[in-house]
Amino acid sequence: MTIATIDPHAASAMLAQGAQLIDVRGADEHDRERIATARNIPLDALTTIDGDGPIIFHCRSGQRTRLHAARLAAAGGPNSLVLDGGIDAWKTAGLPVVATARQPLDLMRQVQIGGGSLILLAILLGWLVSPVFLLLGAAVGVGMLHAGITGSCAMTALLAPMPWNRAVAG
């Protein structure tokens, strides 16, 4: 089952006519920045959407919705559409978003910053102190490879409960 795409301006017009907008990103992403009328139903919690009118799904860039198009079409029915380019395209089109700057960085960016920092540190220590420190960089590389293959990231599990990742109210 395929699902048609819609550009941000056409989606905005459909929303004004009563279409539903479903944000399939995680709750932390939605809390950080969202389209005002979007209802957050993370992709892993998506089953079926009630309603007779059109349903427009969106993510950050459109990649997640493209990858899971069949699942979205099954959940939303025959009136399902995908916002082409996601919230990024919505913002590029000059349409408004609600942003909460006080929310923490998303976990993927934290993992990228942490992993990159550890690899850089390992290279510097391996060069300046002892080549044994290069094993730290190798361990981070193996962890990233494992995360990519299995979809399970140990660094995310370590970072998620940290105090700075508690959602900020309001």
LOVEX-595513 format. One line per field, with one value per atom (N, C-alpha, C): residue in one letter; atom name; x, y, z. Coordinates in nm, 4 decimals. Each point is the difference from the previous one (the first is absolute). Layout:
// LOVEX-595513
type = c(a	...)
atom = c(CA	...)
xx = c(X	...)
yy = c(Y	...)
zz = c(Z	...)
***
This chain:
// LOVEX-595513
type = c(m	m	m	t	t	t	i	i	i	a	a	a	t	t	t	i	i	i	d	d	d	p	p	p	h	h	h	a	a	a	a	a	a	s	s	s	a	a	a	m	m	m	l	l	l	a	a	a	q	q	q	g	g	g	a	a	a	q	q	q	l	l	l	i	i	i	d	d	d	v	v	v	r	r	r	g	g	g	a	a	a	d	d	d	e	e	e	h	h	h	d	d	d	r	r	r	e	e	e	r	r	r	i	i	i	a	a	a	t	t	t	a	a	a	r	r	r	n	n	n	i	i	i	p	p	p	l	l	l	d	d	d	a	a	a	l	l	l	t	t	t	t	t	t	i	i	i	d	d	d	g	g	g	d	d	d	g	g	g	p	p	p	i	i	i	i	i	i	f	f	f	h	h	h	c	c	c	r	r	r	s	s	s	g	g	g	q	q	q	r	r	r	t	t	t	r	r	r	l	l	l	h	h	h	a	a	a	a	a	a	r	r	r	l	l	l	a	a	a	a	a	a	a	a	a	g	g	g	g	g	g	p	p	p	n	n	n	s	s	s	l	l	l	v	v	v	l	l	l	d	d	d	g	g	g	g	g	g	i	i	i	d	d	d	a	a	a	w	w	w	k	k	k	t	t	t	a	a	a	g	g	g	l	l	l	p	p	p	v	v	v	v	v	v	a	a	a	t	t	t	a	a	a	r	r	r	q	q	q	p	p	p	l	l	l	d	d	d	l	l	l	m	m	m	r	r	r	q	q	q	v	v	v	q	q	q	i	i	i	g	g	g	g	g	g	g	g	g	s	s	s	l	l	l	i	i	i	l	l	l	l	l	l	a	a	a	i	i	i	l	l	l	l	l	l	g	g	g	w	w	w	l	l	l	v	v	v	s	s	s	p	p	p	v	v	v	f	f	f	l	l	l	l	l	l	l	l	l	g	g	g	a	a	a	a	a	a	v	v	v	g	g	g	v	v	v	g	g	g	m	m	m	l	l	l	h	h	h	a	a	a	g	g	g	i	i	i	t	t	t	g	g	g	s	s	s	c	c	c	a	a	a	m	m	m	t	t	t	a	a	a	l	l	l	l	l	l	a	a	a	p	p	p	m	m	m	p	p	p	w	w	w	n	n	n	r	r	r	a	a	a	v	v	v	a	a	a	g	g	g)
atom = c(N	CA	C	N	CA	C	N	CA	C	N	CA	C	N	CA	C	N	CA	C	N	CA	C	N	CA	C	N	CA	C	N	CA	C	N	CA	C	N	CA	C	N	CA	C	N	CA	C	N	CA	C	N	CA	C	N	CA	C	N	CA	C	N	CA	C	N	CA	C	N	CA	C	N	CA	C	N	CA	C	N	CA	C	N	CA	C	N	CA	C	N	CA	C	N	CA	C	N	CA	C	N	CA	C	N	CA	C	N	CA	C	N	CA	C	N	CA	C	N	CA	C	N	CA	C	N	CA	C	N	CA	C	N	CA	C	N	CA	C	N	CA	C	N	CA	C	N	CA	C	N	CA	C	N	CA	C	N	CA	C	N	CA	C	N	CA	C	N	CA	C	N	CA	C	N	CA	C	N	CA	C	N	CA	C	N	CA	C	N	CA	C	N	CA	C	N	CA	C	N	CA	C	N	CA	C	N	CA	C	N	CA	C	N	CA	C	N	CA	C	N	CA	C	N	CA	C	N	CA	C	N	CA	C	N	CA	C	N	CA	C	N	CA	C	N	CA	C	N	CA	C	N	CA	C	N	CA	C	N	CA	C	N	CA	C	N	CA	C	N	CA	C	N	CA	C	N	CA	C	N	CA	C	N	CA	C	N	CA	C	N	CA	C	N	CA	C	N	CA	C	N	CA	C	N	CA	C	N	CA	C	N	CA	C	N	CA	C	N	CA	C	N	CA	C	N	CA	C	N	CA	C	N	CA	C	N	CA	C	N	CA	C	N	CA	C	N	CA	C	N	CA	C	N	CA	C	N	CA	C	N	CA	C	N	CA	C	N	CA	C	N	CA	C	N	CA	C	N	CA	C	N	CA	C	N	CA	C	N	CA	C	N	CA	C	N	CA	C	N	CA	C	N	CA	C	N	CA	C	N	CA	C	N	CA	C	N	CA	C	N	CA	C	N	CA	C	N	CA	C	N	CA	C	N	CA	C	N	CA	C	N	CA	C	N	CA	C	N	CA	C	N	CA	C	N	CA	C	N	CA	C	N	CA	C	N	CA	C	N	CA	C	N	CA	C	N	CA	C	N	CA	C	N	CA	C	N	CA	C	N	CA	C	N	CA	C	N	CA	C	N	CA	C	N	CA	C	N	CA	C	N	CA	C	N	CA	C	N	CA	C	N	CA	C	N	CA	C	N	CA	C	N	CA	C	N	CA	C	N	CA	C	N	CA	C	N	CA	C	N	CA	C	N	CA	C	N	CA	C	N	CA	C	N	CA	C	N	CA	C	N	CA	C	N	CA	C	N	CA	C	N	CA	C	N	CA	C	N	CA	C	N	CA	C)
xx = c(0.0852	-0.0852	0.0901	-0.0252	0.0786	-0.0771	0.0724	-0.0617	0.0502	-0.0902	0.0344	0.0667	0.0812	0.0630	-0.0725	0.0193	-0.0620	0.1010	0.0051	0.0951	-0.0531	0.0876	-0.0408	-0.1158	-0.0014	-0.1071	-0.1352	-0.0004	-0.1243	-0.0444	0.0954	-0.0337	-0.0604	0.0570	-0.0515	-0.1449	-0.0279	-0.1363	-0.0952	0.0463	-0.0842	-0.0250	0.1005	-0.0178	-0.1043	0.0000	-0.0997	-0.1410	-0.0107	-0.1289	-0.0377	0.0849	-0.0352	0.0779	0.1003	0.0810	0.0749	0.0321	0.0788	0.1477	0.0843	0.1445	0.0579	0.0704	0.0578	0.1532	0.0632	0.1462	0.0466	0.0761	0.0432	0.1372	0.0542	0.1299	-0.0179	0.1111	-0.0054	-0.0505	-0.0464	-0.0562	0.1024	0.1276	0.1009	0.0187	-0.0029	0.0105	-0.1218	-0.1170	-0.1257	-0.0031	0.0443	0.0010	0.0959	0.1092	0.1010	-0.0490	-0.0656	-0.0465	-0.1129	-0.1103	-0.1164	-0.0829	-0.0810	-0.1016	-0.1174	-0.0527	-0.0964	-0.1168	-0.0533	-0.1191	0.0328	0.1275	0.0396	-0.0273	-0.0504	-0.0187	0.1156	0.0661	0.1163	-0.0409	0.0260	-0.0136	0.1285	0.0969	0.1267	-0.0217	0.0853	-0.0122	-0.0136	0.0736	-0.0065	-0.1310	-0.0788	-0.1283	-0.1190	0.0266	-0.1052	-0.0755	-0.1313	-0.0843	-0.0966	-0.1156	-0.0944	-0.0415	-0.0349	-0.0425	-0.1491	-0.0743	-0.1437	-0.0273	-0.1029	-0.0416	-0.0330	-0.0854	-0.0439	0.0821	0.0529	0.0693	0.1419	0.0680	0.1395	0.0898	0.0993	0.0993	0.1365	0.0725	0.1325	0.1019	0.0957	0.1062	0.1258	0.0767	0.1281	0.1031	0.1262	0.1133	0.0919	0.1284	0.0899	0.0320	0.0514	0.0466	-0.0808	-0.0877	-0.0764	0.0558	0.1195	0.0610	-0.0725	-0.0309	-0.0701	-0.1357	-0.0724	-0.1320	0.0112	0.1040	0.0198	0.0314	0.0871	0.0383	-0.1170	-0.0954	-0.1124	-0.1328	0.0043	-0.1193	-0.1125	0.0315	-0.1049	-0.0678	0.0779	-0.0559	-0.0900	0.0435	-0.0793	-0.1304	0.0084	-0.1207	-0.0982	0.0503	-0.0873	-0.0638	0.0741	-0.0520	-0.1000	0.0238	-0.0850	-0.1097	0.0100	-0.1029	0.0231	-0.1018	0.0151	0.0218	-0.0320	0.0172	0.1336	0.0977	0.1290	0.0933	0.0744	0.1020	0.1239	0.1127	0.1240	0.0462	0.0364	0.0546	0.1392	0.0152	0.1259	0.1069	0.1065	0.1094	-0.0197	-0.1107	-0.0241	-0.0025	0.0250	-0.0044	0.1113	0.1099	0.1069	-0.0511	-0.0739	-0.0565	-0.1073	-0.0766	-0.1029	0.0650	0.1107	0.0704	0.0620	0.0582	0.0601	-0.1047	-0.1230	-0.1102	-0.0499	0.0576	-0.0375	-0.1235	-0.0415	-0.1175	0.0405	-0.0910	0.0378	0.0148	0.0923	0.0175	0.0038	-0.0278	0.0105	0.1295	0.0923	0.1296	0.0179	0.0559	0.0326	0.1502	0.0734	0.1458	0.0562	-0.0775	0.0512	0.0043	-0.0574	0.0051	0.1434	0.0428	0.1365	0.0198	0.1273	0.0312	-0.0574	-0.0402	-0.0513	0.1119	-0.0385	0.0973	0.0963	-0.0459	0.0896	0.1134	-0.0307	0.1069	0.0940	-0.0542	0.0855	0.0942	-0.0515	0.0836	0.1081	-0.0363	0.0979	0.1090	-0.0391	0.0973	0.0889	-0.0621	0.0766	0.0937	-0.0508	0.0825	0.1134	-0.0296	0.1050	0.1055	-0.0432	0.0943	0.0894	-0.0585	0.0793	0.1013	-0.0383	0.0930	0.1127	-0.0335	0.1021	0.0949	-0.0549	0.0825	0.0917	-0.0544	0.0806	0.1166	-0.0255	0.1064	0.1062	-0.0424	0.0963	0.0828	-0.0662	0.0725	0.0887	-0.0460	0.0802	0.1242	-0.0099	0.1130	0.0941	-0.0569	0.0815	0.0459	-0.0780	0.0313	0.0418	-0.0921	0.0291	-0.0965	0.0481	-0.0876	-0.1118	0.0122	-0.1048	-0.1334	0.0057	-0.1231	-0.0793	0.0640	-0.0719	-0.1080	0.0141	-0.1026	-0.1325	0.0054	-0.1233	-0.0746	0.0731	-0.0620	-0.0573	0.0730	-0.0486	-0.1278	-0.0038	-0.1191	-0.1214	0.0192	-0.1111	-0.0459	0.0957	-0.0352	-0.0794	0.0417	-0.0730	-0.1409	-0.0110	-0.1316	-0.0910	0.0540	-0.0817	-0.0410	0.0919	-0.0319	-0.1108	0.0119	-0.1021	-0.1354	0.0012	-0.1248	-0.0649	0.0816	-0.0539	-0.0591	0.0629	-0.0464	-0.1231	0.0021	-0.1070	-0.1113	0.0272	-0.0985	-0.0023	0.0968	0.0096	0.1298	-0.0088	0.1181	0.0256	0.1128	0.0360	0.0200	0.0565	0.0239	-0.1322	-0.0987	-0.1323	-0.0594	0.0160	-0.0513	0.0692	0.1273	0.0726	-0.0409	-0.0241	-0.0309	-0.1457	-0.0927	-0.1429	-0.0395	0.0472	-0.0437	0.0761	0.0928	0.0809	-0.0887	0.0396	-0.0826	-0.0315	0.0931	-0.0250	-0.1011	-0.0342	-0.0981	-0.1402	-0.0212	-0.1362	-0.0715	-0.1184	-0.0761	-0.0251	0.0076	-0.0273	-0.1470	-0.0695	-0.1439	-0.0209	-0.1060	-0.0428	0.1011)
yy = c(-0.1177	0.1177	0.1245	0.0923	0.1231	0.1144	0.1086	0.1171	0.1230	0.0898	0.1196	0.1026	0.0862	0.1086	0.1304	0.0947	0.1312	0.1048	0.1118	0.1059	0.0793	0.0717	0.0700	0.0987	0.0778	0.0986	-0.0679	-0.1064	-0.0743	-0.0671	-0.0503	-0.0614	0.1038	0.1187	0.1071	0.0336	0.0047	0.0277	-0.1123	-0.1247	-0.1129	0.0005	0.0401	0.0079	0.1052	0.1107	0.1041	-0.0505	-0.1020	-0.0587	-0.1175	-0.0316	-0.1038	-0.1300	-0.0073	-0.1219	-0.0187	-0.1237	-0.0306	-0.0041	0.0475	-0.0059	-0.0860	-0.1061	-0.0935	0.0066	0.0324	0.0056	-0.1366	-0.0732	-0.1348	-0.0029	0.1168	0.0046	-0.0365	-0.0200	-0.0282	0.1207	-0.0250	0.1067	0.1097	-0.0356	0.1024	0.0927	-0.0543	0.0834	0.0908	-0.0570	0.0767	0.1129	-0.0286	0.1028	0.1138	-0.0326	0.1003	0.0954	-0.0560	0.0818	-0.0740	0.0715	-0.0659	0.1000	-0.0565	0.0774	0.0083	0.1191	0.0250	-0.0980	-0.0358	-0.0858	-0.1496	-0.0346	-0.1407	-0.0764	-0.1199	-0.0925	-0.0995	-0.0210	-0.0880	-0.1436	-0.0867	-0.1445	-0.0606	-0.0288	-0.0553	-0.1246	-0.0165	-0.1092	-0.1353	-0.0222	-0.1315	-0.0218	0.1059	-0.0125	0.0126	0.0179	0.0246	-0.1274	0.0061	-0.1137	0.0481	0.0517	0.0558	0.1392	0.0841	0.1367	0.0094	0.0471	0.0181	0.1307	0.0002	0.1216	-0.0288	0.0856	-0.0190	0.0797	0.1141	0.0888	-0.0423	0.0823	-0.0291	-0.0003	-0.0862	-0.0095	0.0223	0.0977	0.0327	-0.0406	-0.0815	-0.0435	0.0810	0.0266	0.0662	-0.0457	0.0161	-0.0249	0.1220	-0.0150	0.1157	0.0347	-0.0970	0.0300	-0.0686	-0.0896	-0.0766	-0.1398	-0.0261	-0.1313	-0.1093	0.0255	-0.0993	-0.0346	0.1015	-0.0260	-0.0747	0.0286	-0.0748	-0.1463	-0.0240	-0.1372	-0.0826	0.0648	-0.0704	0.0351	0.0321	0.0451	-0.1024	-0.1273	-0.1019	-0.0071	0.0106	-0.0031	0.1209	0.1168	0.1219	-0.0085	-0.0510	-0.0137	-0.0962	-0.1076	-0.0961	0.0628	0.0826	0.0633	0.1102	0.0741	0.1144	-0.0257	-0.1090	-0.0315	0.0677	-0.0018	0.0477	0.1509	0.0768	0.1449	0.0450	-0.0906	0.0317	0.0691	0.0953	0.0728	0.0149	0.0277	0.0269	0.1406	0.0773	0.1338	-0.0144	0.0364	-0.0137	0.0884	-0.0614	0.0755	0.0226	-0.0463	0.0099	0.1420	0.0111	0.1309	0.0918	-0.0591	0.0820	0.0768	-0.0683	0.0656	0.1012	-0.0329	0.0908	0.1326	-0.0076	0.1216	0.0730	-0.0743	0.0616	0.0746	-0.0490	0.0662	0.1240	0.0277	0.1191	-0.0181	-0.1232	-0.0266	-0.0093	0.0344	0.0115	-0.1347	-0.0005	-0.1136	0.0532	-0.0889	0.0326	-0.0643	0.0818	-0.0517	0.0267	-0.0974	0.0134	-0.0178	0.1099	-0.0040	-0.0610	-0.0016	-0.0524	-0.1521	-0.0671	-0.1459	-0.0442	-0.1143	-0.0467	-0.0406	-0.0100	-0.0499	-0.1394	-0.0354	-0.1347	-0.1014	-0.1194	-0.1019	-0.0358	-0.0032	-0.0346	0.1011	0.1266	0.1014	-0.0150	-0.0338	-0.0220	-0.1183	-0.1066	-0.1165	0.0381	0.0763	0.0415	0.0872	0.0930	0.0860	-0.0828	-0.0877	-0.0830	-0.0960	-0.0698	-0.0953	0.0691	0.1116	0.0752	0.0522	0.0475	0.0499	-0.1116	-0.1174	-0.1130	-0.0468	-0.0040	-0.0408	0.1018	0.1287	0.1043	-0.0096	-0.0189	-0.0151	-0.1211	-0.1113	-0.1211	0.0233	0.0695	0.0275	0.0908	0.1047	0.0914	-0.0714	-0.0767	-0.0719	-0.1093	-0.0641	-0.1011	0.0590	0.1212	0.0677	0.0585	0.0634	0.0717	-0.0859	-0.1001	-0.0750	-0.1433	-0.0770	-0.1412	-0.0517	-0.0826	-0.0572	-0.0867	-0.0398	-0.0796	0.0754	0.1325	0.0796	-0.0101	-0.0450	-0.0185	-0.1069	-0.0879	-0.1010	0.0642	0.1156	0.0723	0.0390	0.0537	0.0361	-0.1214	-0.1121	-0.1243	-0.0473	0.0111	-0.0427	0.0845	0.1307	0.0871	-0.0356	-0.0257	-0.0398	-0.1294	-0.0986	-0.1272	0.0240	0.0861	0.0317	0.0652	0.0909	0.0660	-0.0989	-0.0888	-0.1030	-0.0917	-0.0408	-0.0843	0.0720	0.1286	0.0771	0.0075	0.0201	0.0070	-0.1308	-0.1098	-0.1312	-0.0456	0.0206	-0.0543	0.0987	0.1292	0.1007	0.0229	-0.0542	0.0137	0.0706	0.1146	0.0819	0.0120	-0.0520	0.0048	0.1440	0.0854	0.1378	0.0739	-0.0287	0.0594	-0.0446	-0.1290	-0.0513	0.0671	0.0346	0.0692	0.1467	0.0641	0.1431	0.0320	-0.0862	0.0286	0.0356	-0.0720	0.0334	0.1156	0.0608	0.1065	0.1202	0.0758	0.1108	0.1048	0.0268	0.1025	-0.0457	-0.1283	-0.0509	-0.0085	0.0545	0.0067	0.1143	-0.0260	0.1017	0.1208	0.1152	0.1260	0.0333	0.0238	0.0322	0.1361	0.0079	0.1265	0.0536)
zz = c(0.0000	0.0000	0.0000	-0.0921	-0.0073	0.0632	0.0199	0.0614	-0.0753	-0.0338	-0.0754	0.0904	-0.0597	0.0745	-0.0297	0.0880	-0.0144	0.0426	-0.0715	0.0356	0.1197	0.0691	0.1226	-0.0173	-0.1071	-0.0173	-0.0243	-0.0793	-0.0217	0.1300	0.0779	0.1290	0.0933	0.0026	0.0853	-0.0372	-0.1290	-0.0458	0.0411	-0.0091	0.0396	0.1506	0.0783	0.1454	0.0354	-0.0747	0.0230	-0.0314	-0.0855	-0.0362	0.0910	0.1005	0.0963	-0.0086	-0.0852	-0.0061	0.1320	0.0328	0.1196	-0.0371	0.0908	-0.0192	0.1111	-0.0375	0.0956	-0.0114	0.1107	0.0100	0.0492	-0.0817	0.0358	0.0679	0.0304	0.0682	0.1469	0.0686	0.1427	0.0774	0.1214	0.0827	0.0286	0.0179	0.0276	-0.1190	-0.1214	-0.1201	-0.0129	0.0234	-0.0102	0.1033	0.1230	0.1050	-0.0335	-0.0680	-0.0335	-0.1084	-0.1018	-0.1129	-0.0698	-0.0256	-0.0589	-0.0806	-0.0861	-0.0700	0.0972	0.0197	0.1078	0.0024	-0.1140	-0.0027	-0.0019	0.0033	-0.0104	0.1291	-0.0170	0.1114	-0.0051	0.1114	0.0036	0.0294	-0.0974	0.0178	-0.0557	0.0882	-0.0486	-0.0862	-0.0978	-0.0953	0.0676	0.1072	0.0664	0.0760	0.0204	0.0697	-0.0961	-0.1270	-0.0986	-0.0350	0.0126	-0.0404	-0.1078	0.0384	-0.0965	0.0472	-0.0948	0.0283	-0.0292	0.0977	-0.0182	-0.0731	-0.0793	-0.0695	-0.1453	-0.0549	-0.1381	-0.0997	0.0427	-0.0921	-0.0287	-0.0773	-0.0335	0.1247	-0.0042	0.1067	-0.0633	0.0535	-0.0508	0.1061	-0.0395	0.0897	-0.0275	0.1059	-0.0225	0.1021	-0.0389	0.0889	-0.0132	0.0262	-0.0088	-0.1456	-0.0759	-0.1350	-0.1097	0.0370	-0.0978	-0.0215	0.0487	-0.0205	0.0783	0.1245	0.0827	-0.0597	-0.0460	-0.0570	-0.1333	-0.0783	-0.1250	0.0294	0.0985	0.0334	0.0523	0.0651	0.0617	-0.0667	-0.1279	-0.0725	0.0048	-0.0166	0.0000	0.1367	0.1044	0.1359	0.0254	-0.0470	0.0177	-0.0783	-0.1227	-0.0819	0.0653	0.0593	0.0678	0.1239	0.0717	0.1218	-0.0317	-0.1065	-0.0307	-0.1002	-0.0722	-0.0984	-0.1335	-0.0844	-0.1379	-0.0125	0.1031	-0.0062	0.0595	0.0072	0.0610	-0.0979	0.0541	-0.0764	0.0872	-0.0634	0.0712	-0.0356	0.1021	-0.0222	-0.0597	-0.1253	-0.0717	0.0649	0.0467	0.0631	0.1480	0.0564	0.1435	0.0534	0.1302	0.0659	-0.0516	-0.0482	-0.0580	-0.1221	-0.0878	-0.1189	0.0410	0.1037	0.0519	0.0403	0.0742	0.0437	-0.1187	-0.0938	-0.1192	-0.0811	0.0021	-0.0718	0.0736	0.1171	0.0760	0.0859	0.0198	0.0823	0.1470	0.0910	0.1413	0.0718	0.0956	0.0904	0.1425	0.0936	0.1417	0.0482	0.0485	0.0447	0.1489	0.0690	0.1412	0.0123	0.0010	0.0005	0.1274	0.1081	0.1266	0.0038	-0.0993	-0.0025	-0.0311	0.0538	-0.0248	-0.1464	-0.0413	-0.1337	-0.0156	-0.1222	-0.0179	0.0216	0.0410	0.0385	-0.1124	-0.1230	-0.1108	-0.0107	0.0143	-0.0040	0.1184	0.1170	0.1163	-0.0238	-0.0603	-0.0307	-0.1008	-0.1012	-0.1003	0.0619	0.0865	0.0676	0.0928	0.0791	0.0932	-0.0720	-0.1003	-0.0751	-0.0727	-0.0652	-0.0692	0.0951	0.1153	0.1008	0.0522	0.0259	0.0485	-0.1037	-0.1249	-0.1055	-0.0137	0.0012	-0.0071	0.1193	0.1204	0.1198	-0.0117	-0.0497	-0.0161	-0.0961	-0.1093	-0.0974	0.0619	0.0692	0.0634	0.1068	0.0863	0.1043	-0.0598	-0.1059	-0.0682	-0.0625	-0.0467	-0.0639	0.1046	0.1045	0.0985	0.1175	0.0401	0.1221	-0.0312	-0.0553	-0.0266	-0.1053	-0.0922	-0.1018	0.0583	0.1246	0.0647	0.0011	0.0074	0.0031	-0.1306	-0.1057	-0.1255	0.0139	0.0979	0.0255	0.0402	0.0658	0.0346	-0.1269	-0.0973	-0.1273	-0.0711	0.0061	-0.0612	0.0694	0.1328	0.0751	-0.0380	-0.0134	-0.0402	-0.1412	-0.0902	-0.1361	-0.0038	0.0799	0.0073	0.0552	0.1014	0.0561	-0.1019	-0.0809	-0.1027	-0.1085	-0.0370	-0.0985	0.0536	0.1245	0.0639	0.0022	0.0352	0.0044	-0.1381	-0.1027	-0.1356	-0.0479	0.0381	-0.0449	0.0788	0.1312	0.0843	0.0327	-0.0143	0.0397	0.1498	0.0713	0.1453	0.0337	0.0645	0.0257	0.1494	0.0439	0.1421	0.0472	-0.0849	0.0409	0.0203	-0.0822	0.0187	0.1323	0.0314	0.1275	0.1184	-0.0145	0.1068	0.0117	-0.1140	-0.0001	0.0341	-0.0378	0.0170	0.1437	0.1030	0.1358	0.0663	-0.0703	0.0599	0.0351	0.1040	0.0474	-0.1063	-0.0894	-0.1016	-0.1046	-0.0009	-0.0973	0.0568	0.1156	0.0533	-0.0702	-0.0449	-0.0735	0.0876	-0.0638	0.0679	-0.0170	0.1070	-0.0079	-0.0612	-0.0823	-0.0585	-0.0879)
***
